[in-house]
Amino acid sequence: MRKIDIYINTKEDLTEKYNTGIVSTALIQYILQRTIYVKRNEDIQLVLHVSNNTKGCISLIQKGIEETYRDNLRQHHIINIKQFLLLIIGFCMLFISTVIRHNEILEEIILIGGWVPIWEAIELELLTDTKDRRTRRLLKRLLKSEITEVEDITL
């Protein structure tokens, strides 16, 4: 089991600056960064070292992880729609380039212009989608992980 220690001194460490009902994005990013290299078969335990004024923050952190997961899924759907539209535009331009026969220069320009959105869609799939898929997998593991709260009087 991989134990990740998180020290939360003040409410400002735990919540966003302008909305105290939302867990800090920096905290979620820190947790994700610490769990990137945890093996798939290894369990994760988050140990929150809290002070008196930050007790009871487990549910807030779980809610923040869930919201980050939902945001990532929404972003995934938006990227999928963008990929689909780019492919349609690219294939339409490739089709138009095969129809145009009287102007060779225009045909080549449209042909090259048709490949650009297709390559953009492929790039989105290879780079962005792969990274986001890994993040979603980590967030799912974090949602299933054990979170304990330890009162730390030194904070």
DSSP file (Angstrom, degrees, kcal/mol; ACC not computed):
  #  RESIDUE AA STRUCTURE BP1 BP2  ACC     N-H-->O    O-->H-N    N-H-->O    O-->H-N    TCO  KAPPA ALPHA  PHI   PSI    X-CA   Y-CA   Z-CA
    1    1 A M              0   0    0      0, 0.0     2,-0.6     0, 0.0    43,-0.2   0.000 360.0 360.0 360.0 130.2    0.0    0.0    0.0
    2    2 A R  E     -a   44   0A   0     41,-3.3    43,-2.8    37,-0.1     2,-0.5  -0.812 360.0-155.0 -92.7 121.1    1.4    3.4   -1.0
    3    3 A K  E     -a   45   0A   0     -2,-0.6     2,-0.6    41,-0.2    43,-0.2  -0.845   6.0-165.1-100.1 127.5    0.8    6.0    1.7
    4    4 A I  E     -a   46   0A   0     41,-3.0    43,-3.0    -2,-0.5     2,-0.4  -0.955   8.9-150.5-116.1 117.9    0.6    9.6    0.6
    5    5 A D  E     -a   47   0A   0     -2,-0.6     2,-0.4    41,-0.2    43,-0.2  -0.719  12.7-174.3 -90.4 133.4    1.0   12.2    3.4
    6    6 A I  E     -a   48   0A   0     41,-2.8    43,-3.4    -2,-0.4     2,-0.6  -0.991  11.0-153.9-129.4 123.0   -0.8   15.5    2.9
    7    7 A Y  E     -a   49   0A   0     -2,-0.4     2,-0.7    41,-0.2    43,-0.2  -0.866   9.7-173.6-101.9 117.9   -0.3   18.3    5.4
    8    8 A I  E     +a   50   0A   0     41,-2.9    43,-0.9    -2,-0.6    46,-0.1  -0.898  10.9 168.1-115.1 102.0   -3.1   20.8    5.6
    9    9 A N        +     0   0    0     -2,-0.7     2,-0.3    41,-0.2    44,-0.2   0.922  62.5  10.0 -79.6 -47.5   -2.2   23.7    7.9
   10   10 A T  S >> S-     0   0    0     44,-0.1     4,-0.9     1,-0.1     3,-0.8  -0.785  76.9-103.0-131.3 170.2   -5.0   26.2    7.2
   11   11 A K  H 3> S+     0   0    0     -2,-0.3     4,-2.9     1,-0.2     3,-0.4   0.816 119.3  63.5 -62.3 -30.2   -8.3   26.4    5.3
   12   12 A E  H 34 S+     0   0    0      1,-0.2    -1,-0.2     2,-0.2     5,-0.0   0.811  99.9  52.4 -65.5 -29.4   -6.5   28.3    2.6
   13   13 A D  H <4 S+     0   0    0     -3,-0.8    -1,-0.2     1,-0.1    -2,-0.2   0.780 116.8  40.1 -72.1 -26.7   -4.4   25.1    1.9
   14   14 A L  H  < S+     0   0    0     -4,-0.9    10,-2.8    -3,-0.4     2,-0.2   0.857 114.9  40.2 -91.9 -40.6   -7.6   23.1    1.6
   15   15 A T  B  < S-C   23   0B   0     -4,-2.9     8,-0.2     8,-0.3     5,-0.2  -0.633  86.6 -89.1-115.8 167.3  -10.0   25.3   -0.3
   16   16 A E        -     0   0    0      6,-2.2     6,-0.1     3,-0.9    -1,-0.1  -0.320  38.3-118.3 -68.3 156.2  -10.1   27.7   -3.2
   17   17 A K  S    S+     0   0    0      1,-0.2     3,-0.2     3,-0.1    -1,-0.1   0.889 109.9  31.5 -64.8 -41.2   -9.4   31.3   -2.5
   18   18 A Y  S    S+     0   0    0      1,-0.2     2,-0.3     2,-0.0    -1,-0.2   0.469 125.0  40.4-102.2  -2.4  -12.8   32.7   -3.7
   19   19 A N    >   -     0   0    0      3,-0.2     3,-1.4    -3,-0.1    -3,-0.9  -0.816  57.4-171.9-147.6 103.3  -15.0   29.7   -2.8
   20   20 A T  T 3  S+     0   0    0     -2,-0.3     4,-0.1     1,-0.3    -1,-0.1   0.507  82.7  68.9 -77.1  -2.4  -14.4   27.9    0.5
   21   21 A G  T 3  S+     0   0    0      2,-0.1     2,-0.4    -6,-0.1    -1,-0.3   0.485  91.3  71.2 -90.1  -2.8  -16.9   25.2   -0.5
   22   22 A I  S <  S-     0   0    0     -3,-1.4    -6,-2.2    -6,-0.1    -3,-0.2  -0.938  86.1-118.2-118.4 134.7  -14.6   23.8   -3.2
   23   23 A V  B     -C   15   0B   0     -2,-0.4    -8,-0.3    37,-0.4    -9,-0.1  -0.384  45.1 -89.7 -68.5 147.8  -11.3   22.0   -2.6
   24   24 A S     >  -     0   0    0    -10,-2.8     4,-1.9     1,-0.1     5,-0.1  -0.308  22.6-142.5 -62.5 133.8   -8.2   23.6   -3.9
   25   25 A T  H  > S+     0   0    0      1,-0.2     4,-2.5     2,-0.2     5,-0.2   0.861 103.8  57.1 -63.3 -36.1   -7.2   22.8   -7.5
   26   26 A A  H  > S+     0   0    0      2,-0.2     4,-2.1     1,-0.2    -1,-0.2   0.872 104.8  51.4 -63.9 -36.6   -3.6   22.9   -6.4
   27   27 A L  H  > S+     0   0    0      2,-0.2     4,-2.4     1,-0.2    -2,-0.2   0.924 110.5  47.6 -66.1 -44.5   -4.3   20.2   -3.8
   28   28 A I  H  X S+     0   0    0     -4,-1.9     4,-2.5     1,-0.2    -2,-0.2   0.914 112.5  49.9 -62.2 -42.8   -6.0   17.9   -6.3
   29   29 A Q  H  X S+     0   0    0     -4,-2.5     4,-2.5     2,-0.2    -1,-0.2   0.879 109.6  51.7 -64.0 -37.8   -3.1   18.4   -8.7
   30   30 A Y  H  X S+     0   0    0     -4,-2.1     4,-2.1     2,-0.2    -2,-0.2   0.928 110.1  48.5 -63.1 -45.2   -0.6   17.6   -5.9
   31   31 A I  H  X S+     0   0    0     -4,-2.4     4,-1.2     1,-0.2    -2,-0.2   0.925 113.0  48.0 -62.1 -44.5   -2.4   14.4   -5.1
   32   32 A L  H  X S+     0   0    0     -4,-2.5     4,-0.7     1,-0.2     3,-0.4   0.912 110.3  52.1 -61.3 -42.4   -2.5   13.4   -8.7
   33   33 A Q  H >< S+     0   0    0     -4,-2.5     3,-0.5     1,-0.2     4,-0.3   0.875 109.5  49.3 -62.9 -37.4    1.2   14.2   -9.1
   34   34 A R  H 3< S+     0   0    0     -4,-2.1    -1,-0.2     1,-0.2     3,-0.2   0.732 113.2  47.1 -74.2 -21.9    2.0   12.0   -6.1
   35   35 A T  H >< S+     0   0    0     -4,-1.2     3,-1.3    -3,-0.4    -1,-0.2   0.454  83.1  94.0-100.3  -0.6    0.0    9.1   -7.4
   36   36 A I  T << S+     0   0    0     -4,-0.7    -1,-0.2    -3,-0.5    -2,-0.1   0.892  91.1  41.0 -58.5 -41.3    1.3    9.1  -11.0
   37   37 A Y  T 3  S+     0   0    0     -4,-0.3     2,-0.4    -3,-0.2    -1,-0.3   0.263  83.6 119.3 -97.6  12.8    4.0    6.5  -10.3
   38   38 A V  S <  S-     0   0    0     -3,-1.3     6,-0.1     1,-0.1    -3,-0.0  -0.634  71.5-111.2 -76.6 132.8    2.0    4.2   -8.0
   39   39 A K    >   -     0   0    0     -2,-0.4     3,-1.2     1,-0.1   -37,-0.1  -0.241  22.0-116.9 -64.1 153.2    1.8    0.7   -9.6
   40   40 A R  T 3  S+     0   0    0      1,-0.3    -1,-0.1    -3,-0.0    -2,-0.1   0.848 113.8  46.0 -61.9 -36.1   -1.6   -0.4  -10.8
   41   41 A N  T 3  S+     0   0    0      2,-0.1     2,-0.4     0, 0.0    -1,-0.3   0.486  94.2  96.8 -88.2  -0.6   -1.9   -3.3   -8.4
   42   42 A E  S <  S-     0   0    0     -3,-1.2     2,-0.1   -41,-0.1    -4,-0.0  -0.751  73.0-128.9 -92.8 132.5   -0.8   -1.2   -5.4
   43   43 A D        -     0   0    0     -2,-0.4   -41,-3.3     1,-0.0     2,-0.4  -0.421  18.0-136.7 -76.1 153.5   -3.5    0.4   -3.1
   44   44 A I  E     -a    2   0A   0     97,-0.2   102,-1.5   -43,-0.2     2,-0.4  -0.926  16.2-171.8-114.7 135.7   -3.4    4.1   -2.3
   45   45 A Q  E     -ab   3 146A   0    -43,-2.8   -41,-3.0    -2,-0.4     2,-0.6  -0.985  10.4-154.1-127.0 121.7   -3.9    5.5    1.2
   46   46 A L  E     -ab   4 147A   0    100,-2.7   102,-2.9    -2,-0.4     2,-0.6  -0.840   8.4-164.5 -93.2 123.0   -4.2    9.3    1.6
   47   47 A V  E     -ab   5 148A   0    -43,-3.0   -41,-2.8    -2,-0.6     2,-0.7  -0.932   4.9-158.1-111.5 112.8   -3.2   10.4    5.1
   48   48 A L  E     -ab   6 149A   0    100,-3.3   102,-3.5    -2,-0.6     2,-0.8  -0.812   2.9-159.0 -94.5 115.6   -4.4   13.9    5.9
   49   49 A H  E     +ab   7 150A   0    -43,-3.4   -41,-2.9    -2,-0.7     2,-0.3  -0.850  27.7 178.8 -92.9 109.4   -2.4   15.6    8.6
   50   50 A V  E     -ab   8 151A   0    100,-2.5   102,-3.1    -2,-0.8   105,-0.2  -0.755  25.1-136.5-117.4 157.6   -4.8   18.3    9.8
   51   51 A S    >   -     0   0    0    -43,-0.9     3,-1.3    -2,-0.3     4,-0.2  -0.414  45.0 -87.0 -96.8-179.3   -4.9   21.1   12.4
   52   52 A N  G >  S+     0   0    0      1,-0.3     3,-0.9     2,-0.2   101,-0.0   0.865 126.0  49.2 -58.8 -38.9   -7.8   22.0   14.6
   53   53 A N  G 3  S+     0   0    0    -44,-0.2    -1,-0.3     1,-0.2   -44,-0.1   0.461 110.2  50.6 -86.7   1.6   -9.4   24.3   12.1
   54   54 A T  G <  S+     0   0    0     -3,-1.3     3,-0.4   -46,-0.1    -1,-0.2   0.157  77.4 133.0-120.4  19.0   -9.2   21.9    9.1
   55   55 A K    <   +     0   0    0     -3,-0.9    -3,-0.0     1,-0.2    -4,-0.0  -0.298  61.4  33.2 -65.7 154.2  -10.8   18.9   10.7
   56   56 A G  S    S+     0   0    0      1,-0.1     4,-0.3     3,-0.0    -1,-0.2   0.834  72.8 132.8  73.6  34.4  -13.5   17.0    8.7
   57   57 A C     >  +     0   0    0     -3,-0.4     4,-2.1     1,-0.2     5,-0.2   0.412  40.4  93.3 -98.4   2.4  -12.0   17.6    5.3
   58   58 A I  H  > S+     0   0    0      1,-0.2     4,-2.6     2,-0.2     5,-0.2   0.935  87.4  46.7 -61.7 -47.3  -12.3   14.1    3.9
   59   59 A S  H  > S+     0   0    0      1,-0.2     4,-2.5     2,-0.2    -1,-0.2   0.870 110.8  53.2 -65.2 -35.4  -15.7   14.6    2.3
   60   60 A L  H  > S+     0   0    0     -4,-0.3     4,-2.0     2,-0.2   -37,-0.4   0.904 111.0  46.1 -65.3 -40.7  -14.5   17.9    0.8
   61   61 A I  H  X S+     0   0    0     -4,-2.1     4,-2.3     2,-0.2    -2,-0.2   0.908 112.5  50.1 -68.9 -41.8  -11.5   16.2   -0.8
   62   62 A Q  H  X S+     0   0    0     -4,-2.6     4,-2.4     1,-0.2    -2,-0.2   0.917 111.2  49.3 -61.8 -42.1  -13.6   13.3   -2.1
   63   63 A K  H  X S+     0   0    0     -4,-2.5     4,-2.5     1,-0.2    -1,-0.2   0.887 110.2  51.7 -63.0 -38.8  -16.0   15.7   -3.6
   64   64 A G  H  X S+     0   0    0     -4,-2.0     4,-2.2     2,-0.2    -2,-0.2   0.884 109.7  48.5 -65.5 -39.6  -13.2   17.6   -5.2
   65   65 A I  H  X S+     0   0    0     -4,-2.3     4,-2.2     2,-0.2    -2,-0.2   0.913 112.0  49.6 -66.4 -42.5  -11.8   14.4   -6.7
   66   66 A E  H  X S+     0   0    0     -4,-2.4     4,-2.5     2,-0.2    -2,-0.2   0.919 111.6  48.4 -61.3 -44.0  -15.2   13.4   -8.0
   67   67 A E  H  X S+     0   0    0     -4,-2.5     4,-2.6     1,-0.2    -1,-0.2   0.890 110.4  51.1 -65.3 -39.2  -15.7   16.9   -9.5
   68   68 A T  H  X S+     0   0    0     -4,-2.2     4,-2.2     2,-0.2    -1,-0.2   0.895 110.1  50.6 -63.6 -39.5  -12.3   16.7  -11.2
   69   69 A Y  H  X S+     0   0    0     -4,-2.2     4,-2.1     2,-0.2    -2,-0.2   0.925 111.5  47.3 -63.5 -45.0  -13.2   13.3  -12.6
   70   70 A R  H  X S+     0   0    0     -4,-2.5     4,-2.5     2,-0.2    -2,-0.2   0.898 111.2  51.3 -63.8 -40.7  -16.5   14.7  -14.0
   71   71 A D  H  X S+     0   0    0     -4,-2.6     4,-2.5     1,-0.2    -1,-0.2   0.903 109.3  50.9 -61.8 -40.8  -14.7   17.7  -15.5
   72   72 A N  H  X S+     0   0    0     -4,-2.2     4,-2.0     2,-0.2    -2,-0.2   0.892 109.8  49.8 -64.6 -39.6  -12.2   15.4  -17.1
   73   73 A L  H  X S+     0   0    0     -4,-2.1     4,-2.2     2,-0.2    -2,-0.2   0.909 110.3  50.3 -64.6 -42.0  -15.0   13.4  -18.6
   74   74 A R  H  X S+     0   0    0     -4,-2.5     4,-2.2     1,-0.2    -2,-0.2   0.924 110.6  49.5 -60.7 -44.3  -16.7   16.5  -19.9
   75   75 A Q  H  X S+     0   0    0     -4,-2.5     4,-2.4     1,-0.2    -1,-0.2   0.878 108.1  54.7 -62.3 -37.7  -13.4   17.6  -21.5
   76   76 A H  H  X S+     0   0    0     -4,-2.0     4,-2.2     2,-0.2    -1,-0.2   0.907 108.3  48.4 -62.1 -43.0  -13.1   14.1  -23.1
   77   77 A H  H  X S+     0   0    0     -4,-2.2     4,-2.1     2,-0.2    -2,-0.2   0.894 110.8  50.8 -65.5 -39.7  -16.5   14.5  -24.7
   78   78 A I  H  X S+     0   0    0     -4,-2.2     4,-2.4     1,-0.2    -2,-0.2   0.916 110.6  49.0 -64.2 -42.3  -15.7   17.9  -26.0
   79   79 A I  H  X S+     0   0    0     -4,-2.4     4,-2.7     1,-0.2    -2,-0.2   0.895 109.1  53.2 -64.2 -39.5  -12.4   16.6  -27.5
   80   80 A N  H  X S+     0   0    0     -4,-2.2     4,-2.3     2,-0.2    -1,-0.2   0.911 110.1  47.2 -62.2 -41.7  -14.3   13.7  -29.1
   81   81 A I  H  X S+     0   0    0     -4,-2.1     4,-2.5     2,-0.2    -2,-0.2   0.916 112.0  50.6 -64.7 -42.8  -16.8   16.1  -30.8
   82   82 A K  H  X S+     0   0    0     -4,-2.4     4,-2.5     1,-0.2    -2,-0.2   0.908 110.2  50.0 -61.5 -42.3  -13.9   18.3  -31.9
   83   83 A Q  H  X S+     0   0    0     -4,-2.7     4,-2.5     2,-0.2    -2,-0.2   0.920 110.3  50.2 -61.7 -43.9  -12.1   15.3  -33.4
   84   84 A F  H  X S+     0   0    0     -4,-2.3     4,-2.3     1,-0.2    -2,-0.2   0.929 112.1  46.7 -60.9 -46.5  -15.3   14.2  -35.2
   85   85 A L  H  X S+     0   0    0     -4,-2.5     4,-2.7     1,-0.2     5,-0.2   0.902 111.4  51.5 -64.2 -40.8  -15.8   17.7  -36.7
   86   86 A L  H  X S+     0   0    0     -4,-2.5     4,-2.6     1,-0.2    -1,-0.2   0.906 110.4  49.0 -62.5 -41.1  -12.1   17.9  -37.8
   87   87 A L  H  X S+     0   0    0     -4,-2.5     4,-2.8     2,-0.2     5,-0.2   0.914 111.4  49.3 -64.5 -42.4  -12.4   14.5  -39.5
   88   88 A I  H  X S+     0   0    0     -4,-2.3     4,-2.5     2,-0.2     5,-0.2   0.942 113.0  46.7 -61.8 -47.7  -15.6   15.6  -41.3
   89   89 A I  H  X S+     0   0    0     -4,-2.7     4,-2.3     1,-0.2    -2,-0.2   0.928 113.9  48.8 -60.2 -45.1  -14.0   18.8  -42.5
   90   90 A G  H  X S+     0   0    0     -4,-2.6     4,-2.2    -5,-0.2    -2,-0.2   0.927 112.9  45.6 -61.9 -46.4  -10.8   17.1  -43.6
   91   91 A F  H  X S+     0   0    0     -4,-2.8     4,-2.5     2,-0.2    -1,-0.2   0.872 111.6  53.0 -67.4 -36.1  -12.6   14.3  -45.5
   92   92 A C  H  X S+     0   0    0     -4,-2.5     4,-2.7    -5,-0.2    -1,-0.2   0.923 110.4  47.5 -62.7 -42.7  -14.9   16.9  -47.2
   93   93 A M  H  X S+     0   0    0     -4,-2.3     4,-2.1     2,-0.2    -2,-0.2   0.886 111.3  50.8 -67.0 -37.2  -11.9   18.9  -48.3
   94   94 A L  H  X S+     0   0    0     -4,-2.2     4,-1.2     2,-0.2    -2,-0.2   0.907 111.6  48.5 -64.5 -40.2  -10.3   15.8  -49.6
   95   95 A F  H >X S+     0   0    0     -4,-2.5     4,-1.3     1,-0.2     3,-0.5   0.926 110.4  50.6 -64.4 -44.2  -13.4   14.9  -51.5
   96   96 A I  H 3X S+     0   0    0     -4,-2.7     4,-2.0     1,-0.2     3,-0.3   0.877 105.9  56.6 -61.6 -37.0  -13.7   18.4  -53.0
   97   97 A S  H 3< S+     0   0    0     -4,-2.1    -1,-0.2     1,-0.2    -2,-0.2   0.801 106.2  50.2 -67.3 -26.4  -10.0   18.2  -54.1
   98   98 A T  H << S+     0   0    0     -4,-1.2    -1,-0.2    -3,-0.5    -2,-0.2   0.767 109.8  51.4 -79.6 -24.3  -10.9   15.1  -56.1
   99   99 A V  H  < S+     0   0    0     -4,-1.3     2,-0.6    -3,-0.3    -2,-0.2   0.855  92.8  80.9 -78.8 -36.2  -13.8   16.8  -57.7
  100  100 A I     <  +     0   0    0     -4,-2.0    -1,-0.0     1,-0.2     0, 0.0  -0.607  47.5 150.9 -75.5 117.4  -11.9   19.9  -58.9
  101  101 A R        +     0   0    0     -2,-0.6    -1,-0.2     6,-0.0     3,-0.1   0.553  57.0  66.2-121.6 -15.7  -10.0   18.9  -62.0
  102  102 A H  S    S+     0   0    0      1,-0.2     2,-0.5     2,-0.1    -2,-0.1   0.686 100.9  47.6 -87.0 -16.9   -9.7   22.2  -64.0
  103  103 A N     >  -     0   0    0      1,-0.1     4,-2.2     2,-0.0    -1,-0.2  -0.894  60.2-174.4-129.2 102.5   -7.3   24.0  -61.6
  104  104 A E  H  > S+     0   0    0     -2,-0.5     4,-2.2     1,-0.2     5,-0.2   0.862  85.1  51.6 -64.5 -38.9   -4.3   21.9  -60.4
  105  105 A I  H  > S+     0   0    0      2,-0.2     4,-2.4     1,-0.2    -1,-0.2   0.936 111.9  45.9 -65.7 -46.9   -3.0   24.6  -57.9
  106  106 A L  H  > S+     0   0    0      1,-0.2     4,-2.4     2,-0.2     5,-0.2   0.890 111.0  54.2 -62.5 -39.4   -6.4   24.9  -56.3
  107  107 A E  H  X S+     0   0    0     -4,-2.2     4,-2.1     1,-0.2    -1,-0.2   0.918 110.7  45.3 -60.5 -44.5   -6.8   21.2  -56.1
  108  108 A E  H  X S+     0   0    0     -4,-2.2     4,-2.7     2,-0.2     5,-0.3   0.883 111.4  52.4 -67.8 -39.3   -3.4   20.8  -54.3
  109  109 A I  H  X S+     0   0    0     -4,-2.4     4,-2.6     1,-0.2    -2,-0.2   0.933 113.0  43.7 -62.5 -45.4   -4.2   23.6  -51.9
  110  110 A I  H  X S+     0   0    0     -4,-2.4     4,-1.6     2,-0.2    -2,-0.2   0.874 112.5  53.7 -68.4 -36.4   -7.5   22.0  -50.9
  111  111 A L  H  X S+     0   0    0     -4,-2.1     4,-1.3    -5,-0.2    -2,-0.2   0.943 113.3  41.7 -61.5 -48.7   -5.9   18.6  -50.7
  112  112 A I  H  X S+     0   0    0     -4,-2.7     4,-1.2     1,-0.2     3,-0.3   0.908 113.4  53.8 -65.6 -41.4   -3.2   19.9  -48.3
  113  113 A G  H  < S+     0   0    0     -4,-2.6    -1,-0.2    -5,-0.3    -2,-0.2   0.773 105.5  55.2 -63.3 -26.1   -5.8   21.9  -46.5
  114  114 A G  H  X S+     0   0    0     -4,-1.6     4,-0.9     1,-0.2    -1,-0.2   0.814 104.3  52.8 -75.9 -31.4   -7.8   18.7  -46.0
  115  115 A W  H  X S+     0   0    0     -4,-1.3     4,-2.6    -3,-0.3     5,-0.2   0.789  96.1  69.6 -75.1 -26.0   -5.0   16.8  -44.4
  116  116 A V  H  X S+     0   0    0     -4,-1.2     4,-2.1     1,-0.2    -1,-0.2   0.945 101.7  41.9 -60.4 -51.8   -4.4   19.5  -41.8
  117  117 A P  H  > S+     0   0    0      0, 0.0     4,-2.2     0, 0.0    -1,-0.2   0.849 113.1  55.2 -66.6 -29.7   -7.6   18.9  -39.8
  118  118 A I  H  X S+     0   0    0     -4,-0.9     4,-2.0     2,-0.2    -2,-0.2   0.933 110.0  45.2 -65.8 -44.2   -7.2   15.1  -40.1
  119  119 A W  H  X S+     0   0    0     -4,-2.6     4,-2.6     1,-0.2    -1,-0.2   0.861 110.2  55.4 -66.8 -34.5   -3.7   15.3  -38.6
  120  120 A E  H  X S+     0   0    0     -4,-2.1     4,-2.3    -5,-0.2    -1,-0.2   0.914 107.9  48.8 -62.6 -42.4   -5.0   17.6  -35.9
  121  121 A A  H  X S+     0   0    0     -4,-2.2     4,-1.9     2,-0.2    -2,-0.2   0.897 112.0  48.9 -63.6 -40.4   -7.7   15.0  -35.0
  122  122 A I  H  X S+     0   0    0     -4,-2.0     4,-2.6     2,-0.2    -2,-0.2   0.907 110.0  51.6 -66.4 -41.1   -5.0   12.3  -34.9
  123  123 A E  H  X>S+     0   0    0     -4,-2.6     4,-2.8     1,-0.2     5,-0.7   0.910 107.8  52.2 -62.5 -41.9   -2.8   14.5  -32.7
  124  124 A L  I  <>S+     0   0    0     -4,-2.3     5,-2.4     1,-0.2     6,-0.2   0.908 112.0  46.9 -59.3 -41.6   -5.6   15.1  -30.3
  125  125 A E  I  <5S+     0   0    0     -4,-1.9     5,-0.5     3,-0.2    -2,-0.2   0.920 117.0  41.7 -67.0 -44.0   -6.2   11.3  -30.0
  126  126 A L  I  <5S+     0   0    0     -4,-2.6    -2,-0.2     3,-0.1    -1,-0.2   0.899 129.0  20.9 -74.5 -41.3   -2.5   10.4  -29.5
  127  127 A L  I  X5S+     0   0    0     -4,-2.8     4,-1.7    -5,-0.2    -3,-0.2   0.940 128.9  32.1 -95.4 -61.4   -1.4   13.2  -27.1
  128  128 A T  I  ><S+     0   0    0     -5,-0.7     4,-2.5    -4,-0.2     5,-0.2   0.930 120.0  48.4 -68.0 -47.3   -4.4   14.7  -25.3
  129  129 A D  H  ><S+     0   0    0     -5,-2.4     4,-2.3     1,-0.2    -1,-0.2   0.875 110.5  51.4 -64.2 -38.5   -6.6   11.7  -25.0
  130  130 A T  H  > S+     0   0    0     -5,-0.5     4,-1.8    -6,-0.2    -1,-0.2   0.931 112.5  45.4 -64.9 -45.7   -3.8    9.4  -23.8
  131  131 A K  H  X S+     0   0    0     -4,-1.7     4,-2.0     1,-0.2    -2,-0.2   0.918 114.7  48.0 -63.9 -44.3   -2.8   11.8  -21.0
  132  132 A D  H  X S+     0   0    0     -4,-2.5     4,-2.6     1,-0.2    -1,-0.2   0.862 108.0  55.1 -67.0 -35.5   -6.5   12.4  -20.0
  133  133 A R  H  X S+     0   0    0     -4,-2.3     4,-2.1    -5,-0.2    -1,-0.2   0.909 108.5  48.6 -63.1 -41.4   -7.2    8.7  -20.0
  134  134 A R  H  X S+     0   0    0     -4,-1.8     4,-2.1     2,-0.2    -2,-0.2   0.898 110.9  50.7 -65.2 -40.5   -4.4    8.2  -17.5
  135  135 A T  H  X S+     0   0    0     -4,-2.0     4,-2.6     2,-0.2    -2,-0.2   0.912 109.5  50.5 -63.7 -42.7   -5.6   11.0  -15.3
  136  136 A R  H  X S+     0   0    0     -4,-2.6     4,-2.3     1,-0.2    -1,-0.2   0.895 108.9  51.9 -62.5 -39.1   -9.1    9.5  -15.3
  137  137 A R  H  X S+     0   0    0     -4,-2.1     4,-1.9     2,-0.2    -1,-0.2   0.907 111.1  47.5 -64.2 -41.0   -7.8    6.1  -14.3
  138  138 A L  H  X S+     0   0    0     -4,-2.1     4,-2.4     2,-0.2    -2,-0.2   0.911 110.5  51.6 -64.8 -42.7   -5.8    7.8  -11.4
  139  139 A L  H  X S+     0   0    0     -4,-2.6     4,-2.1     1,-0.2    -2,-0.2   0.889 108.2  51.9 -63.2 -38.9   -8.9    9.7  -10.3
  140  140 A K  H  X S+     0   0    0     -4,-2.3     4,-1.3     2,-0.2    -1,-0.2   0.920 110.4  48.6 -61.5 -43.0  -11.0    6.5  -10.2
  141  141 A R  H  X S+     0   0    0     -4,-1.9     4,-0.7     1,-0.2    -2,-0.2   0.891 110.1  51.6 -64.2 -38.5   -8.3    4.8   -8.1
  142  142 A L  H  < S+     0   0    0     -4,-2.4     3,-0.5     1,-0.2    -1,-0.2   0.865 105.3  55.5 -66.5 -35.3   -8.3    7.8   -5.8
  143  143 A L  H  < S+     0   0    0     -4,-2.1    -1,-0.2     1,-0.2    -2,-0.2   0.829 112.7  42.7 -65.6 -30.2  -12.0    7.7   -5.4
  144  144 A K  H  < S+     0   0    0     -4,-1.3    -1,-0.2    -3,-0.2    -2,-0.2   0.553  97.4 104.5 -89.8  -8.6  -11.7    4.0   -4.3
  145  145 A S  S  < S-     0   0    0     -4,-0.7     2,-0.4    -3,-0.5  -100,-0.2  -0.215  78.6-103.1 -75.9 163.5   -8.7    4.7   -2.0
  146  146 A E  E     -b   45   0A   0   -102,-1.5  -100,-2.7     2,-0.0     2,-0.5  -0.718  33.2-165.3 -86.4 131.6   -8.7    4.9    1.7
  147  147 A I  E     -b   46   0A   0     -2,-0.4     2,-0.3  -102,-0.2  -100,-0.2  -0.977   8.6-178.6-121.1 122.7   -8.5    8.4    3.2
  148  148 A T  E     -b   47   0A   0   -102,-2.9  -100,-3.3    -2,-0.5     2,-0.5  -0.885  17.4-142.3-120.8 153.5   -7.7    8.9    6.8
  149  149 A E  E     -b   48   0A   0     -2,-0.3     2,-0.5  -102,-0.2  -100,-0.2  -0.959  14.5-172.9-118.7 127.3   -7.4   12.0    8.9
  150  150 A V  E     -b   49   0A   0   -102,-3.5  -100,-2.5    -2,-0.5     2,-0.5  -0.977  23.5-130.6-121.1 126.3   -4.8   12.4   11.6
  151  151 A E  E     -b   50   0A   0     -2,-0.5     2,-0.6  -102,-0.2  -100,-0.2  -0.648  22.5-163.5 -78.2 124.2   -4.8   15.4   13.9
  152  152 A D    >   -     0   0    0   -102,-3.1     3,-1.1    -2,-0.5  -100,-0.1  -0.927  11.1-168.8-113.5 110.8   -1.3   16.9   13.9
  153  153 A I  T 3  S+     0   0    0     -2,-0.6    -1,-0.1     1,-0.2  -102,-0.1   0.633  81.7  69.3 -76.7 -12.7   -0.7   19.2   16.8
  154  154 A T  T 3         0   0    0      1,-0.2    -1,-0.2  -103,-0.0  -103,-0.1   0.641 360.0 360.0 -78.6 -12.7    2.5   20.5   15.4
  155  155 A L    <         0   0    0     -3,-1.1    -1,-0.2  -105,-0.2    -2,-0.1   0.482 360.0 360.0 -78.4 360.0    0.7   22.3   12.6
